[in-house]
Each structure stands twice: as C-alpha cells, then as structure tokens.
Amino acid sequence: MRAPADERVIELAPSVLPCDFGRLGEELAALERAGVDRIHWDVMDGLFVPNITIGAPVIASCRRYSSLPYEVHLMIVDPERYVREFVDAGCELITIHAEATRHLHRTLSLIKSLGVRAGVALNPATPLTSVEYVMDQVDVLMIMSVNPGFGGQHYIEAMDAKIMAAVALREATNPNTKIEVDGGISEETLAGCVMNGAEILVSGSGLMAHRDHLAQAVANFHQLARDALV
C-alpha cells in the first residue's frame, strides 16, 4: 500500500516538549535554522493525560519566532472548546484525539470550517475502526507509538502493524490523508516507521538529545528517511 518512493515526502516535526521554555523563541528559531519541516506543539490538560503543558497564548506569543508551519496536538478533553483559540494562535494543523471528544465528526468539521487542516490521533490501544467513517474529514491520521502524556518514552513495536493498517485504511477511504507517527522516534526507529508508511515523524527527545549539533542531527534524520524509501 506504500506510495512509490519518488512520490513520498517525509517531514520531520520536532516536539517542543524537550525545549528550554525559558528561551523558547530561541529554540524555535534554532530548529528552523537546522532544517526541520514543521513545529509540533503538545498541549496537555492534566485530565486526558497526567501532565499539564501550555495553552494557545504561549503558541501565539511564539508565532513570530518561526515561519514554519505550526501543528498542535491537543491531548485535552472536549477539544472543541478551544479549537478556535489555537487557530487564532497561528496553528495550521489541529490534531485531536478520537478518545477525547464525544462528537468526532462534528469537531473535525469545525476545525476544517476555520480554514485549517484537521488531524485525528489514536492511542496505541485504540482501533482504526474508530475513525473509519470520518476519514473524509481527516487530513492527518496520527498513530501514537507511545502512550500520550510524557516525553522520552520507548517506541511500542506493535505499532508497526498499526501504521501499515493505517496506510491501508487511508488508501481505501481518503488517499489525501497523511500518516503521522508520534512517540519514541529516534535514529533507531525512524527508518522502520518510514518503511511502514509514515510521512510525518514527530520527534522530541530523540532529536533534541543532539541539540549541540542540531543541524547535523536533522540532516541525519532526513537522510535516514530518504534511505528508508529506497
């Protein structure tokens, strides 16, 4: 089901979680200079997941530090309450969890009505059938390869089969949907994700562990992705 190598573009989306929040603007600018493709914001509410991170005002205040696309991963209950705020903050992709909203189709429709792309994230144990009938609204399908809520976790190998199944679902329902993988992405796990069909890779600590030579680390990630397409 994987698209031919010459038709696939693999994007690297670093999570801001490992960044120094005391100098977040500088960190974002450094990521852009290093050659990443987009910026990934993890928003947690302490309810859907144990941790609490940031809200829309922080993202809005950082919009001027990077011209890259901003995507936000809402790990929050009833995300429909805050979608408009994150759009106003400058996010071009709003990803919600299928497990966190009562009316998934309605919320996806709301996101798209605001002129941005809509994404759905699935926890490791959540079956793909939960999004089968809303795929016409899904621009990005995110497979969580860790349990959400904490950075620095190890990739769950059972998600290899789920990524491949997600590609098959995409091909059968909405070929324009991109497959994103979030959790435990490093130089050791990146190639496998790409080979299984991932097109957007979220990496937090796996990338930022190399912050002293960030440009080289980003180049290495991109090269590994290209090699995996051969």
MILORO-63779 format. One line per field, with one value per residue (C-alpha): x, y, z; residue number from 1. Coordinates in nm, 2 decimals. Layout:
<pts>
east: X,...
north: Y,...
up: Z,...
num: NUM,...
</pts>
This chain:
<pts>
east: 0.00,0.30,0.33,0.63,0.94,0.96,0.61,0.67,0.80,0.89,0.86,1.03,0.82,1.01,0.81,0.88,0.84,1.22,1.29,1.41,1.08,1.28,1.42,1.15,1.17,1.54,1.49,1.22,1.45,1.73,1.51,1.41,1.78,1.86,1.62,1.31,0.99,0.73,0.69,0.49,0.31,0.20,-0.09,-0.19,-0.47,-0.39,-0.72,-0.69,-0.32,-0.15,0.07,-0.02,0.18,0.08,-0.21,-0.28,-0.14,0.21,0.19,0.06,0.35,0.60,0.45,0.69,1.00,0.95,0.79,0.75,0.40,0.27,0.08,-0.08,-0.16,-0.44,-0.43,-0.72,-1.08,-1.35,-1.10,-1.38,-1.40,-1.06,-1.01,-1.07,-0.81,-0.54,-0.63,-0.61,-0.27,-0.13,-0.17,-0.23,-0.30,-0.52,-0.50,-0.75,-0.78,-1.06,-1.09,-1.13,-1.43,-1.80,-1.87,-1.56,-1.71,-1.86,-1.53,-1.33,-1.59,-1.55,-1.17,-1.19,-1.46,-1.20,-0.97,-0.71,-0.62,-0.78,-0.59,-0.70,-0.47,-0.52,-0.38,-0.19,-0.49,-0.75,-0.85,-0.85,-1.22,-1.29,-1.20,-1.32,-1.63,-1.48,-1.18,-1.33,-1.27,-0.92,-0.61,-0.37,-0.40,-0.16,-0.06,0.06,0.35,0.37,0.10,0.05,0.14,0.51,0.82,1.12,0.93,1.03,0.86,0.60,0.69,0.34,0.26,0.45,0.15,-0.09,0.10,0.07,-0.30,-0.35,-0.19,-0.44,-0.73,-0.61,-0.59,-0.94,-1.11,-0.91,-0.59,-0.51,-0.47,-0.12,0.01,0.19,0.37,0.43,0.64,0.98,1.11,1.48,1.77,1.70,1.32,1.28,1.36,1.11,0.83,0.90,0.92,0.58,0.43,0.47,0.50,0.53,0.75,0.73,1.05,1.11,1.39,1.52,1.61,1.68,1.93,2.16,2.09,2.46,2.48,2.12,2.17,2.37,2.11,1.83,2.03,2.09,1.72,1.63,1.90,1.77,1.42,1.54,1.74,1.43,1.24,1.48
north: 0.00,0.23,0.50,0.49,0.63,0.92,1.04,1.05,1.34,1.27,1.56,1.59,1.77,1.83,1.84,2.15,1.94,1.90,2.26,2.51,2.70,2.99,3.06,2.90,3.16,3.10,2.72,2.75,2.97,2.72,2.44,2.63,2.71,2.34,2.24,2.08,2.09,2.20,2.26,2.03,2.16,1.92,2.06,1.86,1.94,1.71,1.53,1.33,1.28,1.33,1.63,1.99,2.19,2.51,2.68,2.89,3.22,3.06,2.94,3.28,3.46,3.23,3.26,3.54,3.32,3.08,3.09,2.71,2.55,2.51,2.19,2.14,1.80,1.86,1.59,1.75,1.66,1.82,1.99,2.15,2.42,2.55,2.48,2.84,2.97,2.75,2.86,3.22,3.14,3.05,2.67,2.54,2.18,2.09,1.73,1.60,1.26,1.04,0.93,1.28,1.41,1.29,1.41,1.34,1.42,1.75,1.86,1.77,1.96,2.26,2.26,2.25,2.52,2.75,2.71,2.48,2.11,1.86,1.56,1.27,1.09,0.74,0.60,0.27,0.06,0.25,0.06,0.22,0.14,0.44,0.67,0.46,0.67,1.01,0.97,1.21,1.48,1.37,1.55,1.38,1.05,1.03,0.69,0.72,0.49,0.56,0.63,1.00,1.23,1.21,1.26,1.03,0.70,0.40,0.32,0.05,-0.21,-0.34,0.00,-0.12,-0.32,-0.04,0.21,-0.03,-0.08,0.30,0.32,0.06,0.25,0.57,0.41,0.27,0.59,0.91,0.89,1.25,1.18,1.19,0.93,1.08,0.89,1.03,0.87,0.72,0.84,0.84,0.74,0.38,0.38,0.63,0.41,0.14,0.40,0.53,0.18,0.10,0.41,0.71,1.05,1.29,1.20,1.37,1.35,1.52,1.39,1.17,1.48,1.73,1.49,1.62,1.99,2.07,1.98,2.02,2.09,1.77,1.57,1.70,1.62,1.27,1.22,1.33,1.11,0.81,0.88,0.91,0.58,0.41,0.50,0.31
up: 0.00,0.04,-0.22,-0.46,-0.31,-0.57,-0.47,-0.09,0.11,0.47,0.71,1.05,1.31,1.63,1.95,2.17,2.49,2.54,2.46,2.72,2.79,2.94,2.59,2.37,2.09,2.05,2.05,1.77,1.56,1.61,1.49,1.18,1.10,1.15,0.87,1.03,0.83,1.09,1.47,1.68,1.99,2.26,2.46,2.77,3.02,3.32,3.26,2.93,3.02,3.36,3.26,3.20,2.94,2.76,2.61,2.30,2.44,2.46,2.10,1.98,2.15,1.98,1.63,1.53,1.60,1.32,0.97,0.97,0.99,1.34,1.43,1.76,1.92,2.16,2.44,2.61,2.70,2.48,2.24,2.05,2.33,2.23,1.86,1.76,2.01,1.86,1.50,1.61,1.77,1.43,1.41,1.06,1.17,1.47,1.58,1.83,2.00,1.89,2.26,2.39,2.21,2.21,1.86,1.65,1.31,1.44,1.58,1.27,1.06,1.30,1.25,0.87,0.87,1.03,0.73,0.87,0.84,1.07,1.23,1.45,1.69,1.81,2.13,2.10,2.21,2.01,1.69,1.35,1.32,1.54,1.25,0.96,0.90,0.94,0.71,0.46,0.72,0.82,0.67,0.90,1.08,1.38,1.52,1.87,1.92,2.29,2.55,2.54,2.83,2.87,2.66,2.64,2.61,2.41,2.08,2.10,1.83,1.80,1.63,1.32,1.21,1.30,1.08,0.79,0.86,0.87,0.53,0.40,0.56,0.40,0.06,0.09,0.22,0.16,-0.03,0.05,0.42,0.56,0.81,1.11,1.39,1.73,2.01,2.05,1.71,1.70,1.47,1.57,1.50,1.22,0.92,1.03,1.06,0.71,0.56,0.72,0.56,0.79,0.62,0.91,1.21,1.54,1.74,2.08,2.30,2.02,1.82,2.10,2.26,1.98,2.04,2.05,1.68,1.58,1.21,1.17,1.36,1.14,0.83,0.96,1.03,0.68,0.53,0.72,0.59,0.23,0.26,0.40,0.08,-0.14
num: 1,2,3,4,5,6,7,8,9,10,11,12,13,14,15,16,17,18,19,20,21,22,23,24,25,26,27,28,29,30,31,32,33,34,35,36,37,38,39,40,41,42,43,44,45,46,47,48,49,50,51,52,53,54,55,56,57,58,59,60,61,62,63,64,65,66,67,68,69,70,71,72,73,74,75,76,77,78,79,80,81,82,83,84,85,86,87,88,89,90,91,92,93,94,95,96,97,98,99,100,101,102,103,104,105,106,107,108,109,110,111,112,113,114,115,116,117,118,119,120,121,122,123,124,125,126,127,128,129,130,131,132,133,134,135,136,137,138,139,140,141,142,143,144,145,146,147,148,149,150,151,152,153,154,155,156,157,158,159,160,161,162,163,164,165,166,167,168,169,170,171,172,173,174,175,176,177,178,179,180,181,182,183,184,185,186,187,188,189,190,191,192,193,194,195,196,197,198,199,200,201,202,203,204,205,206,207,208,209,210,211,212,213,214,215,216,217,218,219,220,221,222,223,224,225,226,227,228,229,230
</pts>
